[in-house]
Amino acid sequence: MWFKKKDNSLCRINSEDEGAFTFDINKPLQISDTHWENYVLGVVDGIVKVRPGKLGGFDCVISSELPIGAGISSSAALECGVAKGLNDLFDLGLSNFELIEISRMAEHNFVGTKCGVMDQFAVTMGKRKSCYFSTARPYTTNSLMQSLRL
């Protein structure tokens, strides 16, 4: 994903596979008839709720080699990528656990999927050659690397 701030309140999202759409960050966000857009809109809506007035207009280009609907967390990758990208672009100071929760709620509120947090956790916290034990309520994580050989 690629992000760039803009001088206005317009947000332009361009997916190389799915097409493009725009919205105004200063207007209430609505669920879209175009399914994939709701993953992005849900994340933006979640960030606006926890950091009101902190987001401005931006451009985002999305390119992925993950097959959609293949059971390998492409939706979590999209949500968490948008959340992390906006967190960095606008210096929002959101923790990884906050990004995970925003991404989960995007699926609940905009996509209509009542998912847990495992996929979002794996996308956000995963590292090469690592293994974690985690709990979701409250969010905790512990590395198991001391007791495993990879």
C-alpha positions in Angstrom: 0.0 0.0 0.0 1.1 3.5 -0.7 -0.3 6.6 1.0 0.0 10.3 0.4 -1.6 13.2 2.4 -3.7 15.8 0.5 -4.5 19.5 1.2 -8.2 18.9 1.3 -10.7 16.5 2.8 -11.1 14.1 -0.2 -9.8 10.6 0.1 -9.1 8.6 -3.1 -8.6 4.8 -2.9 -7.3 3.0 -5.9 -7.1 -0.8 -5.9 -5.2 -2.3 -8.9 -7.6 -5.3 -8.8 -10.9 -3.8 -7.7 -11.0 -0.2 -9.1 -11.2 3.2 -7.4 -13.5 5.2 -5.2 -13.5 8.5 -3.4 -15.1 9.9 -0.2 -15.0 13.1 1.9 -13.4 12.5 5.3 -15.5 15.4 6.7 -18.9 13.8 5.8 -20.4 10.8 7.6 -19.3 7.5 6.1 -21.9 5.2 4.7 -21.8 1.5 3.9 -21.1 1.1 0.2 -22.8 -1.2 -2.3 -19.4 -2.2 -3.5 -18.3 -4.9 -1.0 -14.5 -4.4 -0.9 -14.9 -0.6 -0.3 -16.5 -1.4 3.1 -13.2 -2.8 4.5 -11.5 0.6 3.9 -14.5 2.7 4.9 -15.0 0.7 8.1 -11.3 1.3 9.1 -11.5 5.0 8.3 -14.8 5.3 10.3 -13.2 3.5 13.3 -10.1 5.8 13.2 -12.4 8.9 13.0 -14.2 7.7 16.1 -11.1 7.2 18.2 -9.1 10.2 16.8 -11.7 12.8 15.8 -10.4 15.6 13.6 -7.0 13.9 13.1 -7.5 12.5 9.6 -7.4 14.6 6.5 -7.6 13.8 2.8 -5.3 11.2 1.4 -4.6 9.1 -1.6 -4.1 5.3 -1.2 -3.0 2.8 -3.8 -3.6 -0.9 -3.0 -1.8 -3.7 -4.7 -1.8 -7.3 -3.5 -0.8 -10.8 -4.5 -3.1 -12.4 -1.8 -6.0 -14.1 -3.5 -9.4 -12.8 -2.3 -11.6 -15.3 -0.6 -9.0 -18.0 -0.4 -9.0 -18.2 3.4 -5.7 -16.6 3.9 -6.8 -13.4 5.6 -6.9 -11.0 2.6 -9.6 -9.0 4.3 -7.5 -8.6 7.5 -4.5 -7.7 5.4 -6.5 -5.0 3.7 -8.0 -3.6 7.0 -4.8 -3.7 8.9 -2.8 -2.3 6.1 -5.1 0.7 5.8 -5.2 1.2 9.6 -1.4 1.0 9.9 -0.8 3.2 6.9 -3.1 5.9 8.2 -1.7 5.6 11.7 1.8 6.3 10.3 0.7 8.9 7.7 -1.2 11.1 10.2 1.0 10.2 13.3 -2.0 9.1 15.2 -0.2 7.2 17.9 -2.5 4.2 17.9 -1.1 0.9 19.4 -1.1 -2.4 17.5 -3.9 -3.6 19.8 -6.0 -0.5 18.9 -5.3 -1.1 15.2 -6.4 -4.7 15.6 -9.7 -3.6 17.3 -10.4 -0.9 14.7 -9.9 -3.5 11.9 -12.2 -6.1 13.7 -14.9 -3.5 14.2 -14.6 -2.5 10.5 -15.7 -6.0 9.6 -18.5 -6.0 12.2 -19.9 -2.5 11.4 -19.3 -2.0 7.7 -18.8 -5.5 6.1 -21.3 -7.4 8.3 -19.0 -10.2 9.3 -18.9 -11.0 13.1 -15.3 -12.1 13.1 -12.8 -12.5 16.0 -9.4 -11.0 16.1 -7.1 -13.9 15.1 -6.6 -12.8 11.5 -6.0 -9.2 12.4 -3.7 -10.2 15.2 -1.6 -12.4 12.9 -1.4 -9.6 10.2 -0.5 -6.9 12.7 1.7 -8.7 15.2 3.2 -11.5 13.0 6.9 -11.6 12.4 9.1 -14.1 10.6 10.2 -17.0 12.7 8.1 -16.0 15.6 5.4 -17.6 17.7 3.0 -15.9 20.2 0.5 -16.9 22.8 -2.3 -14.3 22.9 -5.6 -13.5 24.6 -8.3 -11.3 23.2 -10.0 -9.9 26.3 -7.9 -8.2 27.5 -5.4 -8.1 24.7 -2.2 -9.7 25.8 0.7 -11.3 24.0 3.7 -13.3 25.0 6.5 -14.6 22.8 7.0 -18.4 22.9 10.4 -18.2 21.2 12.3 -19.1 24.3 10.6 -22.5 24.4 10.5 -23.3 20.7 13.1 -24.1 18.1 12.2 -22.8 14.6 
